[in-house]
């Protein structure tokens, strides 16, 4: 039996129009190495910089070396 990895997309953030924020996902459990895949066109990577023009929820999916996955969201 393989444990699912856990992922934390970070704390919710308020971003003023015209400014950016950094998103940083962290993984735990499961079997490293991990792959992080963000939605909203952000793609692969553990860290992303965003500058949304409206309230946006970002979802990150973590996949471990066993192919097990999990998701988390940040607003």
MMTF fields as JSON, N, C-alpha, C and O atoms, coordinates in Angstrom:
{
  "mmtfVersion": "1.0.0",
  "mmtfProducer": "UNKNOWN",
  "numBonds": 299,
  "numAtoms": 300,
  "numGroups": 75,
  "numChains": 1,
  "numModels": 1,
  "chainsPerModel": [1],
  "groupsPerChain": [75],
  "chainIdList": ["A"],
  "bondAtomList": [4, 2, 8, 6, 12, 10, 16, 14, 20, 18, 24, 22, 28, 26, 32, 30, 36, 34, 40, 38, 44, 42, 48, 46, 52, 50, 56, 54, 60, 58, 64, 62, 68, 66, 72, 70, 76, 74, 80, 78, 84, 82, 88, 86, 92, 90, 96, 94, 100, 98, 104, 102, 108, 106, 112, 110, 116, 114, 120, 118, 124, 122, 128, 126, 132, 130, 136, 134, 140, 138, 144, 142, 148, 146, 152, 150, 156, 154, 160, 158, 164, 162, 168, 166, 172, 170, 176, 174, 180, 178, 184, 182, 188, 186, 192, 190, 196, 194, 200, 198, 204, 202, 208, 206, 212, 210, 216, 214, 220, 218, 224, 222, 228, 226, 232, 230, 236, 234, 240, 238, 244, 242, 248, 246, 252, 250, 256, 254, 260, 258, 264, 262, 268, 266, 272, 270, 276, 274, 280, 278, 284, 282, 288, 286, 292, 290, 296, 294],
  "bondOrderList": [1, 1, 1, 1, 1, 1, 1, 1, 1, 1, 1, 1, 1, 1, 1, 1, 1, 1, 1, 1, 1, 1, 1, 1, 1, 1, 1, 1, 1, 1, 1, 1, 1, 1, 1, 1, 1, 1, 1, 1, 1, 1, 1, 1, 1, 1, 1, 1, 1, 1, 1, 1, 1, 1, 1, 1, 1, 1, 1, 1, 1, 1, 1, 1, 1, 1, 1, 1, 1, 1, 1, 1, 1, 1],
  "groupList": [{"groupName": "UNK", "atomNameList": ["N", "CA", "C", "O"], "elementList": ["N", "C", "C", "O"], "formalChargeList": [0, 0, 0, 0], "bondAtomList": [1, 0, 2, 1, 3, 2], "bondOrderList": [1, 1, 2], "singleLetterCode": "X", "chemCompType": "L-PEPTIDE LINKING"}],
  "groupTypeList": [0, 0, 0, 0, 0, 0, 0, 0, 0, 0, 0, 0, 0, 0, 0, 0, 0, 0, 0, 0, 0, 0, 0, 0, 0, 0, 0, 0, 0, 0, 0, 0, 0, 0, 0, 0, 0, 0, 0, 0, 0, 0, 0, 0, 0, 0, 0, 0, 0, 0, 0, 0, 0, 0, 0, 0, 0, 0, 0, 0, 0, 0, 0, 0, 0, 0, 0, 0, 0, 0, 0, 0, 0, 0, 0],
  "groupIdList": [1, 2, 3, 4, 5, 6, 7, 8, 9, 10, 11, 12, 13, 14, 15, 16, 17, 18, 19, 20, 21, 22, 23, 24, 25, 26, 27, 28, 29, 30, 31, 32, 33, 34, 35, 36, 37, 38, 39, 40, 41, 42, 43, 44, 45, 46, 47, 48, 49, 50, 51, 52, 53, 54, 55, 56, 57, 58, 59, 60, 61, 62, 63, 64, 65, 66, 67, 68, 69, 70, 71, 72, 73, 74, 75],
  "secStructList": [7, 7, 7, 7, 7, 3, 3, 3, 7, 7, 7, 7, 7, 7, 7, 7, 6, 6, 7, 7, 3, 3, 3, 3, 7, 3, 3, 3, 1, 1, 7, 1, 1, 7, 3, 3, 3, 3, 6, 6, 6, 6, 3, 3, 7, 1, 3, 3, 3, 3, 7, 7, 1, 1, 7, 7, 7, 3, 3, 3, 3, 3, 3, 7, 6, 6, 1, 7, 3, 3, 3, 3, 3, 3, 7],
  "xCoordList": [0.833, 0.0, 0.882, 1.822, 0.574, 1.32, 0.526, -0.679, 1.203, 0.568, 0.445, 1.369, -0.7, -0.834, 0.043, 0.161, 0.656, 1.414, 0.446, -0.72, 0.929, 0.144, 0.771, 1.977, -0.054, 0.435, -0.2, -1.365, 0.582, 0.096, 0.389, 1.547, -0.666, -0.512, -0.206, -0.049, -0.12, 0.191, -1.051, -2.161, -0.849, -1.952, -2.64, -2.016, -3.941, -4.671, -4.044, -3.541, -4.083, -3.449, -4.396, -5.19, -4.31, -5.004, -3.977, -2.907, -4.31, -3.384, -4.09, -5.165, -3.508, -4.079, -3.842, -2.837, -4.78, -4.686, -3.35, -2.944, -2.684, -1.398, -0.208, 0.935, -0.458, 0.617, 0.65, -0.286, 1.716, 1.843, 2.047, 2.329, 1.897, 2.131, 2.852, 2.739, 3.587, 4.282, 3.516, 3.146, 3.284, 2.664, 3.756, 4.607, 3.738, 4.757, 4.107, 3.547, 4.183, 3.61, 4.692, 5.852, 4.292, 5.201, 4.559, 3.343, 5.377, 4.883, 5.439, 6.496, 4.693, 5.084, 4.47, 3.564, 4.96, 4.48, 4.685, 5.367, 4.103, 4.312, 5.781, 6.563, 6.154, 7.529, 8.078, 7.601, 9.089, 9.745, 10.483, 10.842, 10.722, 10.471, 9.001, 8.259, 8.608, 7.246, 7.19, 8.158, 6.044, 5.746, 4.589, 3.589, 4.714, 3.659, 3.085, 3.831, 1.763, 1.108, -0.011, -0.98, 0.127, -0.85, -1.855, -1.514, -3.1, -4.113, -4.026, -3.052, -5.034, -5.104, -3.927, -3.495, -3.413, -2.343, -0.965, -0.029, -0.814, 0.493, 1.45, 2.661, 0.92, 1.744, 2.577, 2.254, 3.665, 4.508, 5.443, 5.905, 5.71, 6.678, 6.169, 4.963, 7.081, 6.731, 6.372, 5.514, 7.016, 6.813, 6.341, 6.856, 5.35, 4.804, 4.552, 4.247, 4.678, 4.338, 3.066, 2.959, 2.095, 0.81, 0.45, 0.882, -0.34, -0.903, -2.324, -2.575, -3.251, -4.631, -5.332, -5.002, -6.312, -7.074, -8.444, -9.169, -8.796, -10.022, -9.697, -8.611, -10.637, -10.454, -10.281, -11.133, -9.199, -8.857, -8.434, -7.67, -8.933, -8.498, -7.541, -7.84, -6.395, -5.4, -5.354, -5.311, -5.363, -5.281, -3.96, -3.583, -3.26, -2.027, -2.239, -2.807, -1.775, -1.825, -0.404, 0.479, -0.193, 1.102, 0.986, -0.009, 2.003, 2.085, 3.446, 4.47, 3.451, 4.726, 5.265, 4.663, 6.4, 7.074, 6.247, 6.481, 5.276, 4.395, 3.182, 2.383, 3.029, 1.865, 0.669, -0.415, 0.849, -0.231, -0.296, 0.729, -1.513, -1.64, -2.616, -3.376, -2.566, -3.438, -3.477, -2.62, -4.459, -4.581, -4.786, -5.192, -4.49, -4.79, -5.066, -4.665, -5.757, -6.106, -5.642, -5.508, -5.399, -5.087, -5.856, -6.008, -6.34, -7.149, -6.339, -6.833],
  "yCoordList": [-1.173, 0.0, 1.242, 1.346, 2.182, 3.434, 4.564, 4.687, 5.385, 6.565, 7.649, 7.867, 8.336, 9.483, 10.612, 10.806, 11.356, 12.517, 13.594, 13.61, 14.484, 15.647, 16.879, 16.919, 17.881, 19.118, 20.295, 20.246, 21.354, 22.591, 23.704, 23.966, 24.36, 25.432, 26.78, 27.774, 26.832, 28.077, 28.757, 28.238, 29.932, 30.68, 31.547, 31.978, 31.802, 32.703, 34.091, 34.504, 34.815, 36.123, 37.14, 36.801, 38.38, 39.493, 40.231, 40.599, 40.444, 41.089, 42.29, 42.142, 43.464, 44.655, 44.609, 44.073, 45.179, 45.218, 45.826, 46.874, 45.158, 45.624, 45.05, 45.27, 44.317, 43.709, 42.205, 41.64, 41.571, 40.124, 39.453, 40.105, 38.148, 37.343, 36.077, 35.626, 35.51, 34.253, 33.113, 33.186, 32.064, 30.846, 29.805, 29.646, 29.105, 28.1, 26.873, 26.941, 25.76, 24.507, 23.681, 23.677, 22.987, 22.067, 20.69, 20.566, 19.666, 18.294, 17.503, 17.817, 16.457, 15.607, 14.226, 14.066, 13.248, 11.856, 11.31, 11.93, 10.164, 9.56, 9.274, 9.149, 9.17, 8.849, 9.927, 10.095, 10.66, 11.68, 10.993, 9.824, 11.664, 13.083, 13.36, 12.476, 14.626, 15.066, 15.927, 16.602, 15.891, 16.81, 17.683, 17.176, 18.994, 19.939, 20.513, 21.003, 20.456, 20.968, 21.923, 21.512, 23.194, 24.23, 24.39, 24.205, 24.735, 25.006, 26.471, 27.16, 26.934, 28.311, 28.66, 29.811, 27.664, 27.905, 28.088, 28.447, 27.851, 28.038, 26.887, 27.094, 25.67, 24.526, 23.949, 24.097, 23.283, 22.549, 23.467, 24.488, 23.081, 23.802, 23.977, 24.049, 24.043, 24.175, 25.616, 25.842, 26.588, 28.006, 28.744, 28.527, 29.623, 30.397, 31.828, 32.077, 32.766, 34.159, 34.463, 34.119, 35.112, 35.405, 36.871, 37.495, 37.417, 38.761, 38.759, 39.289, 38.158, 38.047, 39.407, 40.301, 39.543, 40.791, 40.653, 41.637, 39.435, 39.178, 38.159, 37.579, 37.942, 36.915, 35.571, 35.162, 34.894, 33.652, 32.594, 32.873, 31.392, 30.251, 29.429, 29.094, 29.107, 28.288, 26.919, 26.814, 25.882, 24.507, 23.91, 24.024, 23.276, 22.575, 21.09, 20.704, 20.273, 18.818, 18.309, 18.63, 17.512, 16.876, 15.422, 14.753, 14.946, 13.539, 13.031, 13.662, 11.875, 11.336, 10.288, 10.023, 9.697, 8.724, 7.465, 6.746, 7.185, 6.025, 6.339, 5.447, 7.598, 8.004, 8.373, 8.624, 8.411, 8.817, 10.34, 11.013, 10.886, 12.336, 12.869, 12.123, 14.192, 14.895, 16.351, 16.778, 17.123, 18.519, 19.427, 18.988, 20.717, 21.758, 23.035, 23.17, 23.972, 25.231, 26.411, 26.325, 27.524, 28.787, 29.87, 29.819, 30.853, 31.934, 33.206, 34.245],
  "zCoordList": [0.0, 0.0, 0.0, 0.788, -0.889, -0.975, -0.336, -0.556, 0.456, 1.035, -0.018, -0.801, -0.041, -0.926, -0.413, 0.797, -1.319, -0.878, -0.398, -0.793, 0.448, 0.849, 0.218, -0.025, -0.044, -0.645, 0.071, 0.467, 0.232, 0.817, -0.175, -0.5, -0.655, -1.641, -1.002, -1.712, 0.3, 0.994, 1.528, 1.414, 2.117, 2.727, 1.682, 0.712, 1.887, 1.007, 1.081, 2.126, -0.06, -0.134, -0.759, -1.637, -0.306, -0.954, -1.796, -1.31, -3.065, -3.988, -4.602, -5.182, -4.484, -5.106, -6.613, -7.079, -7.366, -8.821, -9.244, -8.743, -10.161, -10.649, -9.909, -10.31, -8.836, -8.063, -8.304, -8.869, -7.882, -8.06, -6.705, -5.7, -6.711, -5.512, -5.923, -7.064, -4.997, -5.244, -4.595, -3.423, -5.364, -4.863, -4.693, -5.568, -3.583, -3.314, -2.696, -1.602, -3.396, -2.901, -2.213, -2.628, -1.162, -0.492, -0.44, -0.292, -0.562, -0.551, 0.609, 1.158, 0.971, 2.076, 1.856, 1.038, 2.577, 2.493, 1.087, 0.271, 0.804, -0.508, -0.752, 0.191, -2.018, -2.403, -3.328, -4.45, -2.849, -3.671, -4.818, -4.683, -5.93, -6.159, -6.487, -6.914, -6.27, -6.528, -7.788, -8.14, -8.454, -9.544, -9.097, -8.589, -9.279, -8.926, -10.215, -11.064, -10.367, -11.565, -11.151, -10.511, -11.518, -11.187, -12.318, -13.487, -11.971, -12.992, -13.443, -13.139, -14.158, -14.679, -15.582, -15.632, -16.291, -17.244, -16.642, -17.356, -15.343, -14.708, -14.987, -15.051, -15.153, -15.518, -14.387, -13.208, -14.783, -13.844, -13.068, -13.577, -11.826, -11.003, -9.591, -9.356, -8.67, -7.258, -6.897, -6.043, -7.536, -7.233, -8.477, -9.574, -8.293, -9.406, -8.961, -7.795, -9.888, -9.65, -10.43, -11.607, -9.771, -10.411, -10.21, -9.24, -11.125, -10.973, -11.531, -12.614, -10.783, -11.25, -11.267, -10.488, -12.176, -12.252, -11.586, -11.443, -11.18, -10.425, -9.339, -9.33, -8.426, -7.405, -8.097, -8.887, -7.808, -8.498, -7.49, -6.567, -7.674, -6.876, -7.719, -8.865, -7.151, -7.836, -7.169, -5.943, -7.984, -7.498, -7.947, -9.113, -7.022, -7.356, -7.085, -6.064, -8.013, -7.874, -7.71, -8.505, -6.674, -6.456, -6.902, -6.622, -7.591, -7.975, -7.536, -7.798, -6.859, -6.383, -7.349, -8.39, -6.998, -7.859, -8.09, -9.061, -7.206, -7.382, -8.245, -8.532, -8.665, -9.443, -8.584, -9.111, -7.265, -6.355, -6.333, -6.445, -6.187, -6.246, -5.209, -4.592, -5.038, -4.115, -4.562, -5.336, -4.088, -4.492, -3.286, -2.211, -3.501, -2.527, -3.31, -4.466, -2.66, -3.306, -2.472, -1.252, -3.172, -2.519, -3.256, -4.476, -2.5, -3.061, -3.082, -3.518]
}
